[in-house]
Amino acid sequence: MKILVIGALGQVGSELVGVLQEKYGLDQVIASDIRDEAPANWRYEKLDVLDKDGLRKLVIDEKIDWIFNLAAMLSATAEQNVDFAWKLNMEGHLNTLNLAKEGIIKRLFWPSSIAVFGPSTPKDQTPQRTIMDPNTVYGISKLAGERWNAYYHEKFGVDVRSIRYPGLIGWKSLPGGGTTDYAVDIFHQARKTGSYESFLDEHTALPMMMMEDAVRATIEIMEAPDNEVKVRESYNLSGTSFNPDELTKEIKKHLPDFSISYAPDNRDIIAQSWPHSIDDAEARKDWGWNHKYGISELVVEMLEHI
């Protein structure tokens, strides 16, 4: 089996590629992104997901079976470049969906996000099916992408699989412009300066997940038998939930002198519209999802590696 990871140099892709290489072999995993260089041990092709012809040629030439399309402009960055964020997030997804529709690839993974929820969504234990009124370009594009997933599966039999990622926390890459990225940057600043200024209010709670759990879930849903994947738009996924104050208290158990201050900005407004916690019972029931990291385990892992 041959796998293509698009957007491989981003926060998720940079860790996903290595795990896929271990499982399927170095020669079977091709990483792609728009940058010129990548880690030396990768099979790498420079590729823009918006280049429909270039994408098609690579997929056909390499006889790709599965695509993981991770190329996207994240929430806070997307608000600064609305037109291009919509173009990248939407057209890139449709380019890969159409390859699946034509039978050129067998299976497609595309990540959604808790950004699909909005101000009217129930905030606590947000259910799989609920009010979805996103108020960011990122969230709007992800909700539209979810509907395309369901449409392409129902109309054309496309085997597309998706997860609504919560905030993702990992130590192998730097923050990438997302609203939840405070929970990555805080660890870098804790080690570097011993203090952190949060752009979220101390009580703004968000669903979070350790990157190792997110990568494992991404592979598990792709490997699940077809009959176990019952939700085709995108699955809720949960690991843990906390606010900056709770995270700070956990960090101080290991770094007692660490301090935090607060200067909420527009990213806090975005975060206030998102869920505080997620109900992911359907993912657990359908394909056996189970998280490994709670807040305590997450903090230990991050401080050990940063």
C-alpha positions as CSV (number, residue, x, y, z in Angstrom):
1,M,0.0,0.0,0.0
2,K,1.2,3.5,-0.9
3,I,0.4,6.6,1.3
4,L,0.6,10.3,0.5
5,V,0.6,12.8,3.4
6,I,-0.2,16.4,2.2
7,G,0.8,19.2,4.5
8,A,3.3,16.9,6.0
9,L,5.5,19.7,7.6
10,G,2.7,21.0,9.8
11,Q,2.0,20.2,13.4
12,V,0.2,16.9,12.8
13,G,2.0,15.8,9.7
14,S,5.5,16.2,11.1
15,E,4.6,13.4,13.6
16,L,2.2,11.4,11.5
17,V,4.8,10.7,8.8
18,G,7.2,9.0,11.2
19,V,4.6,6.7,12.7
20,L,3.3,5.8,9.2
21,Q,6.9,5.0,8.1
22,E,7.3,2.7,11.1
23,K,4.1,0.9,10.3
24,Y,4.2,0.7,6.5
25,G,7.8,1.2,5.5
26,L,9.9,4.2,4.4
27,D,9.4,3.6,0.7
28,Q,5.6,3.4,1.1
29,V,5.0,6.8,2.6
30,I,5.5,10.0,0.5
31,A,5.4,13.3,2.4
32,S,4.5,16.5,0.6
33,D,4.3,20.2,1.4
34,I,5.0,23.6,-0.2
35,R,8.5,24.0,1.4
36,D,11.6,23.1,-0.4
37,E,13.2,20.9,2.3
38,A,12.1,18.2,4.6
39,P,13.8,15.7,7.0
40,A,16.5,13.7,5.3
41,N,14.9,10.3,6.1
42,W,11.6,11.2,4.3
43,R,10.5,10.4,0.8
44,Y,9.5,14.0,0.0
45,E,7.9,15.8,-2.9
46,K,7.3,19.5,-3.0
47,L,3.6,19.9,-3.8
48,D,0.8,22.5,-3.5
49,V,-2.6,20.8,-2.9
50,L,-4.2,23.6,-5.0
51,D,-2.1,22.4,-8.0
52,K,-4.8,20.0,-9.2
53,D,-2.7,18.7,-12.1
54,G,0.5,18.3,-10.1
55,L,-1.4,16.5,-7.4
56,R,-3.1,14.1,-9.9
57,K,0.2,13.4,-11.6
58,L,2.0,12.5,-8.4
59,V,-0.8,10.3,-7.2
60,I,-1.0,8.4,-10.5
61,D,2.7,8.1,-10.9
62,E,3.3,6.8,-7.4
63,K,0.1,4.6,-7.5
64,I,-1.1,6.2,-4.2
65,D,-3.8,4.2,-2.3
66,W,-4.4,6.5,0.7
67,I,-4.2,10.2,1.1
68,F,-4.0,12.1,4.4
69,N,-4.8,15.7,3.4
70,L,-3.6,17.9,6.3
71,A,-3.0,21.1,4.3
72,A,-5.0,24.0,5.9
73,M,-4.7,27.5,7.2
74,L,-5.5,27.4,10.9
75,S,-8.0,29.6,12.9
76,A,-6.2,32.7,14.1
77,T,-4.0,32.9,10.9
78,A,-7.0,32.4,8.6
79,E,-8.8,35.4,10.1
80,Q,-6.0,37.6,8.7
81,N,-6.3,36.2,5.2
82,V,-9.9,35.2,4.7
83,D,-10.0,34.7,0.9
84,F,-6.9,32.5,0.7
85,A,-7.9,30.5,3.8
86,W,-11.2,29.6,2.2
87,K,-9.5,28.7,-1.1
88,L,-6.8,26.5,0.5
89,N,-9.1,24.8,3.0
90,M,-11.9,24.2,0.5
91,E,-10.4,23.7,-2.9
92,G,-7.6,21.5,-1.6
93,H,-10.2,19.2,0.0
94,L,-12.3,19.0,-3.1
95,N,-9.1,18.2,-5.2
96,T,-8.5,15.1,-3.1
97,L,-12.2,14.2,-2.8
98,N,-12.4,14.1,-6.6
99,L,-9.4,11.8,-6.9
100,A,-11.3,9.4,-4.6
101,K,-14.5,9.9,-6.6
102,E,-12.7,8.9,-9.8
103,G,-11.3,5.8,-8.1
104,I,-7.7,7.0,-8.4
105,I,-7.2,6.6,-4.6
106,K,-9.0,4.2,-2.3
107,R,-9.3,6.1,0.9
108,L,-9.0,9.7,2.1
109,F,-8.4,11.2,5.5
110,W,-9.3,14.9,6.1
111,P,-9.3,16.5,9.5
112,S,-12.1,18.7,10.8
113,S,-12.0,20.6,14.0
114,I,-14.0,21.8,17.1
115,A,-14.0,25.1,15.2
116,V,-17.2,23.8,13.4
117,F,-19.1,24.6,16.5
118,G,-20.1,28.1,17.4
119,P,-21.8,30.4,19.9
120,S,-25.1,28.5,20.0
121,T,-23.5,25.1,20.4
122,P,-23.9,23.4,23.8
123,K,-20.6,24.1,25.5
124,D,-20.3,21.1,27.9
125,Q,-20.0,17.6,26.5
126,T,-20.8,18.8,23.1
127,P,-22.7,16.0,21.3
128,Q,-21.8,14.5,17.9
129,R,-24.9,16.0,16.3
130,T,-25.9,19.5,17.5
131,I,-26.2,23.1,16.5
132,M,-23.2,24.2,14.4
133,D,-22.9,27.9,13.7
134,P,-19.1,28.6,13.3
135,N,-18.1,32.3,13.3
136,T,-14.6,32.0,11.9
137,V,-13.5,31.4,8.3
138,Y,-11.6,28.3,9.5
139,G,-14.7,26.9,11.2
140,I,-16.9,27.7,8.2
141,S,-14.6,25.9,5.8
142,K,-14.4,22.9,8.1
143,L,-18.2,22.7,8.4
144,A,-18.5,22.9,4.6
145,G,-15.8,20.2,4.2
146,E,-17.8,17.9,6.6
147,R,-20.9,18.3,4.4
148,W,-18.8,17.5,1.3
149,N,-17.5,14.4,3.0
150,A,-21.1,13.2,3.7
151,Y,-22.2,14.2,0.1
152,Y,-19.3,12.4,-1.7
153,H,-19.8,9.3,0.5
154,E,-23.5,9.1,-0.1
155,K,-23.5,10.1,-3.8
156,F,-20.3,8.5,-5.1
157,G,-19.3,5.9,-2.4
158,V,-16.1,7.8,-1.5
159,D,-14.3,6.2,1.4
160,V,-13.6,9.4,3.3
161,R,-12.8,9.5,7.0
162,S,-12.5,12.4,9.4
163,I,-12.0,13.5,13.0
164,R,-12.9,16.8,14.6
165,Y,-9.5,17.5,16.2
166,P,-9.6,19.4,19.6
167,G,-6.6,21.6,20.5
168,L,-3.5,19.5,19.8
169,I,-0.4,19.6,22.0
170,G,3.0,18.3,21.0
171,W,6.6,18.9,21.6
172,K,8.1,18.2,18.1
173,S,6.9,21.3,16.4
174,L,6.3,25.0,17.3
175,P,2.9,26.6,17.5
176,G,1.3,27.0,14.1
177,G,-1.2,29.9,14.3
178,G,-4.1,28.1,16.0
179,T,-6.3,29.5,18.8
180,T,-5.5,26.5,21.0
181,D,-1.7,26.9,20.4
182,Y,-1.3,28.7,23.8
183,A,-1.2,25.2,25.3
184,V,2.0,24.5,23.3
185,D,3.7,27.9,23.6
186,I,3.2,27.9,27.4
187,F,5.6,25.0,27.8
188,H,8.3,26.6,25.6
189,Q,8.0,29.9,27.6
190,A,8.0,28.0,30.9
191,R,11.4,26.5,30.0
192,K,12.8,29.6,28.3
193,T,11.7,32.5,30.6
194,G,9.8,30.9,33.5
195,S,6.7,33.0,32.7
196,Y,3.9,33.3,30.0
197,E,1.4,35.9,28.9
198,S,-1.8,34.1,27.8
199,F,-3.9,35.5,25.0
200,L,-6.8,33.5,26.5
201,D,-8.7,34.4,29.7
202,E,-7.7,32.2,32.7
203,H,-11.2,30.6,32.7
204,T,-11.5,29.8,29.0
205,A,-11.6,26.1,28.9
206,L,-11.1,24.1,25.7
207,P,-10.9,20.4,24.7
208,M,-7.3,19.4,24.3
209,M,-5.4,16.3,23.2
210,M,-1.8,15.1,23.3
211,M,-0.3,14.8,19.7
212,E,0.5,11.1,20.3
213,D,-3.2,10.4,20.9
214,A,-4.2,12.5,17.8
215,V,-1.8,10.6,15.5
216,R,-2.9,7.3,16.9
217,A,-6.6,8.2,16.4
218,T,-5.9,9.4,12.8
219,I,-4.3,6.0,11.9
220,E,-6.8,3.9,13.8
221,I,-9.8,5.4,11.9
222,M,-8.1,4.9,8.6
223,E,-7.3,1.3,9.4
224,A,-10.8,0.5,10.8
225,P,-13.0,-1.8,8.8
226,D,-15.4,0.0,6.5
227,N,-18.5,-1.2,8.4
228,E,-17.1,0.3,11.7
229,V,-16.9,3.9,10.3
230,K,-20.5,5.0,10.6
231,V,-20.1,8.7,10.8
232,R,-18.8,10.0,7.4
233,E,-18.9,13.8,8.0
234,S,-16.5,13.8,11.0
235,Y,-16.2,12.2,14.4
236,N,-16.1,14.1,17.7
237,L,-12.8,13.2,19.4
238,S,-11.8,14.0,23.0
239,G,-8.8,13.6,25.3
240,T,-8.9,16.1,28.1
241,S,-10.2,19.6,28.8
242,F,-8.7,22.5,30.8
243,N,-8.3,26.3,31.0
244,P,-5.1,28.2,31.3
245,D,-5.4,28.5,35.1
246,E,-5.8,24.7,35.4
247,L,-2.8,24.1,33.1
248,T,-0.7,26.6,35.0
249,K,-1.4,24.8,38.3
250,E,-0.4,21.5,36.8
251,I,2.9,23.0,35.4
252,K,3.7,24.6,38.8
253,K,3.7,21.1,40.3
254,H,6.9,20.6,38.4
255,L,8.2,24.2,38.0
256,P,7.0,25.9,41.2
257,D,8.4,29.4,40.2
258,F,6.5,29.5,36.9
259,S,4.1,32.4,36.6
260,I,1.4,33.4,34.1
261,S,-0.3,36.7,33.2
262,Y,-3.3,37.4,31.1
263,A,-3.9,39.7,28.1
264,P,-6.9,38.2,26.3
265,D,-7.2,39.2,22.6
266,N,-9.3,38.3,19.6
267,R,-8.2,34.7,19.9
268,D,-10.1,34.5,23.3
269,I,-13.2,35.7,21.5
270,I,-12.8,32.8,19.1
271,A,-12.2,30.3,21.9
272,Q,-15.2,31.6,23.8
273,S,-17.4,30.3,21.0
274,W,-16.0,26.8,21.1
275,P,-16.9,23.9,23.3
276,H,-15.5,23.4,26.8
277,S,-15.6,19.6,26.5
278,I,-16.6,17.1,23.9
279,D,-18.7,13.9,23.9
280,D,-16.9,11.4,21.7
281,A,-19.0,8.3,22.6
282,E,-19.7,7.4,19.0
283,A,-16.0,7.2,18.1
284,R,-15.4,5.0,21.2
285,K,-18.3,2.8,20.3
286,D,-17.8,2.5,16.5
287,W,-14.1,2.0,16.1
288,G,-12.8,1.6,19.7
289,W,-11.2,5.0,20.3
290,N,-9.7,5.6,23.7
291,H,-7.3,8.3,24.8
292,K,-4.1,7.8,26.8
293,Y,-3.2,11.3,28.0
294,G,-5.0,13.3,30.7
295,I,-3.8,16.7,31.8
296,S,-1.2,15.3,34.3
297,E,0.3,12.9,31.8
298,L,0.3,15.6,29.1
299,V,2.2,18.1,31.3
300,V,4.8,15.4,32.3
301,E,5.4,14.5,28.6
302,M,5.7,18.1,27.4
303,L,8.1,19.2,30.2
304,E,10.2,16.1,29.7
305,H,10.9,16.8,26.1
306,I,11.0,20.7,25.9
